Amino acid sequence: MDKQETYDILNDLYETYQYLLTKLEHTREFLDAASDPLVEFEKEKVMDIVSSITARHDEIEQNLAQITELAKK
């Protein structure tokens, strides 16, 4: 893998992260302004999804730490 490909991948990652942040904001706004509150099943579904996202986020943080260390070499 060459340097330019690495930069391109990192830029794609950043753009994806920005997209995810936008999606999170839209979800937060939707849940905050919802006129029809979630029923228990829907709450559980939301919490399951959030839990899965959190686990993946932790994995991403570890990978980014590894990338940071590799870049410092």
Backbone hydrogen bonds, N-H to C=O, Kabsch-Sander energy under -0.5 kcal/mol:
donor,donor_aa,acceptor,acceptor_aa,energy
6,T,2,D,-1.9
7,Y,3,K,-2.6
8,D,4,Q,-2.6
9,I,5,E,-2.4
10,L,6,T,-2.5
11,N,7,Y,-2.6
12,D,8,D,-2.4
13,L,9,I,-2.5
14,Y,10,L,-2.4
15,E,11,N,-2.4
16,T,12,D,-2.5
17,Y,13,L,-2.4
18,Q,14,Y,-2.4
19,Y,15,E,-2.2
20,L,16,T,-2.5
21,L,17,Y,-2.4
22,T,18,Q,-2.0
23,K,19,Y,-2.3
24,L,20,L,-2.6
25,E,21,L,-2.2
26,H,22,T,-2.4
27,T,23,K,-2.3
28,R,24,L,-2.7
29,E,25,E,-2.7
30,F,26,H,-2.5
31,L,27,T,-2.7
32,D,28,R,-2.4
33,A,29,E,-2.1
34,A,30,F,-0.7
43,K,39,V,-2.4
44,E,40,E,-2.4
45,K,41,F,-2.1
46,V,42,E,-2.6
47,M,43,K,-2.6
48,D,44,E,-2.4
49,I,45,K,-2.2
50,V,46,V,-2.7
51,S,47,M,-2.5
52,S,48,D,-2.1
53,I,49,I,-2.5
54,T,50,V,-2.6
55,A,51,S,-2.1
56,R,52,S,-2.1
57,H,53,I,-2.5
58,D,54,T,-2.2
59,E,55,A,-1.7
60,I,56,R,-2.5
61,E,57,H,-2.7
62,Q,58,D,-1.9
63,N,59,E,-2.1
64,L,60,I,-2.7
65,A,61,E,-2.0
66,Q,62,Q,-2.0
67,I,63,N,-2.4
68,T,64,L,-2.5
69,E,65,A,-2.2
70,L,66,Q,-2.5
71,A,67,I,-2.4
72,K,68,T,-1.3
73,K,69,E,-0.7
73,K,70,L,-0.8
